[in-house]
Amino acid sequence: MDGGGVKDVSSEIRAAALEYVSPNGPRRVVRRPKTDVVAQEQKVPYRNGHLSVRSWGDGESVLLVHGWAANQTDMFSYVPPFLENGIKVIAMDLPSHGESSGEYAGLDRLAEGILAVGAHFGALRGVVAHSAGCAAAQLAISNGLVLDKAVMLASPINYEINAYRYAKARDYNEEQTQLFIQALADLDVRVAIRSVDFVPAFRLPALIVHCEDDAVIPVSMGEELSKFWTGSQLFKVNGLKHRGVLKDESVISRVVSFVIE
């Protein structure tokens, strides 16, 4: 391959790396949870921008964290039942998601965003996270997020493997894959992150919810996470796939009960 060819491949790989860590662009929050409680809208400072946050109620707080390429509306079904049980609810848009600022973000930045919101509101009764938001929440916990309980809905356990799967889907060979990983590093995106490297040190109770027919993140990941997380409970469901855990009434009831008990 001549020099021009190498340059073309490198340019394409850099573009692929940026695409890998870029959500689907800004998404306005146009829906509202089914509650008469008025939301308090805030912009929490983060890096050179802000994080879009809505909160309802008063008292002990639970933080809701959405997954990749989503926004806070994914978690709105959890707002009314927590309010009904006297829990203040905080829903955030992760960095570079929803109405928050930023164009791209790796897992470290997502975790930093959660830490920023946690620091803004103070100690949390709990966090309820979905999908990639679980990985970010776990990393935030390992970096000092203060809370009593954690709920992980369809949690991955290996951020690194996703990057390699992405490269494989593009038919990259070994050299191109390493260039892809380097391109991510050039964007200050760390991929060598595995939950099992830090979760065993956690001592807070956790409810790990995973659907057996989840084709996005296999239930085996939830099972392995539970083995490494001391004091965790594994709640397996079926027929909900990857996103059904966001709205299923039996799951929501179990989650709320776990947090408030």
C-alpha positions in Angstrom: 0.0 0.0 0.0 1.5 3.4 -1.0 1.7 6.4 1.3 -1.5 7.9 -0.1 -3.4 4.6 0.7 -2.1 4.7 4.3 -3.2 8.3 4.7 -6.7 7.4 3.3 -7.1 4.5 5.7 -5.9 6.6 8.7 -8.3 9.3 7.8 -11.2 6.8 7.6 -10.2 5.2 10.9 -10.0 8.6 12.6 -13.5 9.3 11.3 -14.7 5.9 12.5 -13.3 6.5 16.0 -15.1 9.8 16.2 -18.3 8.2 15.1 -17.9 5.4 17.7 -18.0 7.9 20.6 -20.6 10.3 19.1 -24.3 9.9 20.0 -27.0 10.7 17.6 -26.8 14.5 18.1 -28.8 16.7 20.4 -32.2 15.5 21.4 -34.7 17.9 23.0 -36.6 16.7 26.0 -40.2 17.1 24.8 -41.9 14.4 26.8 -42.8 14.7 30.5 -43.3 12.0 33.1 -46.8 11.3 34.2 -46.9 13.4 37.4 -48.4 16.7 38.4 -45.2 17.6 40.2 -43.5 20.4 38.3 -39.9 19.7 37.2 -37.1 22.0 38.3 -34.8 22.4 35.2 -31.1 23.1 35.8 -27.9 23.3 33.9 -25.1 21.7 36.0 -21.7 23.1 35.0 -19.5 20.4 33.4 -16.1 21.1 31.8 -16.7 24.1 29.5 -20.4 23.4 29.1 -23.3 22.0 31.1 -25.4 19.0 31.9 -29.1 19.2 31.4 -30.9 18.0 34.6 -34.5 17.9 35.7 -35.6 17.1 39.3 -39.0 16.5 41.0 -39.9 16.6 44.6 -37.8 17.0 47.8 -35.9 14.8 50.3 -33.6 11.9 49.7 -32.7 11.6 46.0 -32.4 9.0 43.4 -30.5 9.7 40.2 -31.7 8.2 36.9 -29.1 7.6 34.2 -30.0 6.7 30.6 -28.0 4.6 28.1 -26.0 5.4 25.0 -27.5 7.6 22.3 -30.6 8.2 24.5 -31.6 11.0 26.9 -33.3 11.4 30.2 -36.8 10.6 28.8 -35.9 6.9 28.7 -36.0 6.9 32.5 -39.2 8.9 33.0 -41.4 5.9 33.8 -39.5 5.6 37.1 -40.3 9.2 38.1 -43.9 8.9 39.4 -43.4 5.7 41.6 -40.4 7.2 43.3 -42.3 10.5 44.0 -45.2 8.5 45.4 -42.8 7.0 47.9 -41.4 10.3 49.0 -38.2 10.2 47.0 -36.8 13.2 45.1 -36.0 12.2 41.5 -33.2 13.6 39.4 -32.9 12.8 35.7 -29.9 13.8 33.7 -28.7 13.9 30.2 -25.2 12.4 30.1 -22.4 14.4 28.5 -22.9 14.9 24.7 -26.5 13.5 25.0 -29.9 15.1 25.0 -29.7 18.7 26.0 -26.3 18.5 27.6 -23.3 20.0 25.8 -20.5 18.2 24.0 -20.1 16.4 20.7 -18.6 13.1 21.8 -17.8 11.2 25.0 -16.1 8.1 26.1 -17.0 6.2 29.3 -14.7 8.3 31.5 -16.5 11.5 30.5 -19.9 9.9 31.0 -18.8 8.9 34.5 -17.4 12.4 35.1 -20.8 13.8 34.2 -22.5 11.5 36.8 -20.0 12.6 39.4 -20.7 16.3 38.6 -24.4 15.8 39.1 -23.8 13.8 42.3 -21.6 16.6 43.6 -24.2 19.2 42.7 -27.0 17.5 44.6 -25.1 15.8 47.4 -25.3 12.2 48.7 -27.9 10.0 46.9 -30.2 7.4 48.2 -29.6 5.5 45.0 -28.9 5.5 41.3 -30.9 3.7 38.6 -29.0 3.2 35.4 -29.6 1.6 32.0 -27.2 -0.1 29.6 -24.1 2.0 29.0 -25.3 4.3 31.7 -24.6 1.3 34.1 -21.0 1.1 33.0 -20.7 4.9 33.5 -22.4 4.7 36.9 -20.1 1.9 38.1 -17.0 3.9 37.0 -18.4 6.9 38.8 -18.9 4.8 42.0 -15.3 3.6 41.8 -14.3 7.3 41.5 -16.2 8.4 44.6 -19.9 8.8 43.8 -21.7 8.9 47.2 -24.9 6.8 47.3 -26.5 4.1 49.4 -27.8 1.7 46.7 -27.4 1.0 43.0 -29.7 -0.5 40.4 -28.2 -1.7 37.1 -30.7 -2.4 34.2 -29.2 -4.4 31.4 -25.6 -3.7 32.4 -22.5 -4.4 30.2 -19.3 -5.5 32.0 -16.6 -4.9 29.3 -16.3 -1.5 27.6 -13.2 -2.7 25.7 -14.9 -5.5 23.9 -17.4 -3.1 22.4 -14.6 -1.2 20.6 -13.2 -4.4 19.2 -16.6 -5.5 18.0 -17.1 -2.2 16.3 -13.8 -2.6 14.5 -14.7 -6.1 13.5 -18.0 -4.9 12.1 -16.0 -2.6 9.8 -13.8 -5.6 8.7 -10.7 -4.0 10.1 -7.6 -6.3 10.2 -5.4 -6.4 13.3 -3.3 -3.4 12.3 -6.3 -1.3 11.4 -8.0 -2.3 14.7 -5.0 -1.0 16.7 -5.0 2.2 14.7 -8.7 2.5 15.6 -7.9 2.1 19.3 -5.1 4.6 19.0 -7.4 7.0 17.3 -9.8 6.7 20.3 -6.9 7.4 22.6 -6.1 10.5 20.6 -9.6 11.7 21.4 -8.9 11.0 25.1 -11.1 8.0 25.0 -10.0 5.1 27.1 -11.4 1.7 26.1 -9.6 -0.7 28.5 -12.3 -0.5 31.1 -13.9 -3.6 32.6 -16.4 -3.6 35.4 -14.9 -6.7 37.0 -11.7 -4.8 37.6 -13.3 -2.4 40.2 -16.8 -3.7 41.1 -15.4 -6.4 43.5 -14.3 -3.5 45.8 -17.9 -2.1 46.0 -19.7 -2.6 49.4 -23.0 -0.9 48.6 -26.1 -3.1 47.9 -27.1 -3.5 44.2 -30.0 -4.8 42.3 -28.9 -6.2 38.9 -31.8 -6.5 36.5 -31.4 -8.3 33.2 -33.7 -9.8 30.6 -33.0 -13.3 29.4 -33.9 -12.4 25.8 -31.7 -9.2 25.7 -30.0 -9.4 22.3 -28.0 -6.2 22.9 -26.3 -7.1 26.2 -26.5 -10.8 26.9 -27.9 -11.9 30.3 -24.6 -13.7 30.9 -23.1 -10.2 31.5 -25.6 -9.5 34.3 -25.0 -12.9 35.8 -21.2 -12.3 35.8 -21.6 -8.8 37.2 -23.7 -10.2 40.1 -20.9 -12.7 40.9 -18.3 -9.9 41.3 -20.5 -7.4 43.1 -20.6 -8.3 46.8 -24.1 -8.1 48.3 -25.9 -7.8 44.9 -29.2 -9.3 44.0 -29.8 -10.6 40.5 -33.3 -10.2 39.1 -33.8 -12.0 35.8 -36.8 -11.4 33.7 -37.9 -12.5 30.2 -39.8 -11.2 27.2 -38.7 -7.6 27.7 -35.5 -7.6 25.5 -33.1 -4.7 26.1 -35.4 -1.8 26.6 -38.5 -3.3 28.2 -36.9 -3.0 31.6 -37.4 0.8 31.3 -41.2 0.6 31.3 -42.3 -2.8 32.7 -44.4 -2.3 35.8 -43.1 -5.4 37.7 -39.5 -4.3 37.1 -40.2 -0.7 38.2 -42.0 -1.9 41.3 -39.1 -4.2 42.2 -36.6 -1.4 41.6 -38.5 1.2 43.7 -39.0 -1.3 46.5 -35.3 -2.1 46.6 -34.2 1.5 46.7 -36.6 2.6 49.5 -36.5 -0.5 51.7 
